[in-house]
Amino acid sequence: MQIQRGLMKRLEEEIKFNSFMVPEKLPEELQGGRHTVQYLQEVASEPAMGQAGLQELEDKLKHEIAEQGNLYKKKKRREVAELKAECGVFNGLRRFSSRDLRQQLKLPEKQKIVRESHSANMEQMKM
């Protein structure tokens, strides 16, 4: 009796599994197989490429690689030009700052001279 119940349970599980596989899984697999066969038929129907076709593709590839290299060089030249322009701006600012700093350093000396001359004038006025 126990054996019969085990067999019945196993059969029921197999029926559930098959009822899932047949309507859902198998059609998907069949459709995928059909797509693969269709693609392979299209590939097989294409004519084989000869030496001239291969040479043409190779020439196109070389041209595209050269064009890409030229574009890369052009981009780098533009970036270098922008960096040079920025360096020019920074150099101008640096020159201006150093000139301003020199003037600021000379300022106390000039103020001292002005004070001394002012003091000398004041002493002369007192006399």
VEXTI-679483 format. One line per 10 residues: number of its first residue (from 1); their letters; for each residue z, y, x of C-alpha. Coordinates in pm, whole numbers. Example, Ala and Ser with C-alpha at 12.3 -4.5 7.8 and 13.67 -1.06 7.14 Angstrom:
1) as) 780:-450:1230; 714:-106:1367
END
This chain:
1) mqiqrglmkr) 0:0:0; 89:239:283; -236:152:461; -434:227:146; -268:567:107; -343:651:472; -705:550:428; -735:752:106; -583:1057:274; -821:1024:569
11) leeeikfnsf) -1119:989:334; -1012:1298:139; -987:1502:461; -1330:1380:571; -1476:1475:232; -1325:1827:263; -1464:1862:613; -1811:1745:509; -1808:1969:203; -1748:2264:442
21) mvpeklpeel) -2005:2156:701; -2298:2086:467; -2319:2415:272; -2189:2658:540; -2214:2540:898; -2533:2333:898; -2759:2603:743; -2643:2850:1011; -2723:2602:1286; -3060:2520:1129
31) qggrhtvqyl) -3147:2890:1103; -3051:2944:1468; -3268:2649:1568; -3560:2790:1368; -3529:3126:1544; -3524:2955:1883; -3833:2748:1800; -4015:3058:1672; -3934:3253:1990; -4044:2966:2212
41) qevasepamg) -4371:2938:2018; -4436:3310:2070; -4369:3277:2442; -4593:2971:2468; -4878:3150:2287; -4875:3442:2537; -5143:3413:2803; -5022:3349:3156; -5015:3655:3381; -5262:3650:3666
51) qaglqeledk) -5236:3795:4015; -5393:4123:3902; -5134:4165:3627; -4851:4092:3869; -4992:4343:4118; -5017:4606:3844; -4654:4550:3745; -4546:4567:4108; -4733:4896:4155; -4571:5041:3842
61) lkheiaeqgn) -4231:4930:3967; -4287:5092:4309; -4401:5413:4138; -4092:5421:3915; -3861:5355:4211; -4025:5639:4408; -3996:5872:4107; -3630:5783:4066; -3572:5854:4436; -3743:6192:4405
71) lykkkkrrev) -3532:6283:4103; -3216:6181:4290; -3313:6396:4591; -3393:6690:4363; -3055:6657:4194; -2875:6646:4530; -3066:6953:4656; -2963:7142:4342; -2600:7039:4391; -2609:7147:4757
81) aelkaecgvf) -2756:7484:4657; -2477:7532:4403; -2215:7443:4665; -2370:7686:4914; -2357:7961:4652; -1991:7886:4587; -1922:7892:4962; -2090:8232:4983; -1863:8363:4709; -1555:8223:4881
91) nglrrfssrd) -1662:8366:5218; -1705:8708:5058; -1361:8684:4902; -1213:8573:5233; -1371:8867:5418; -1248:9106:5151; -899:8955:5163; -879:8971:5542; -998:9336:5540; -744:9416:5268
101) lrqqlklpek) -472:9240:5468; -558:9439:5781; -537:9760:5580; -203:9654:5434; -72:9578:5783; -185:9922:5906; -25:10098:5608; 335:10107:5743; 204:10246:6071; 13:10519:5886
111) qkivreshsa) 317:10593:5671; 529:10627:5986; 278:10872:6136; 272:11072:5811; 654:11082:5800; 676:11187:6163; 419:11459:6113; 595:11568:5793; 929:11574:5975; 775:11775:6257
121) nmeqmkm) 633:12022:6005; 969:12051:5832; 1145:12117:6164; 891:12383:6253; 946:12546:5916; 1319:12554:5974; 1277:12733:6299
END
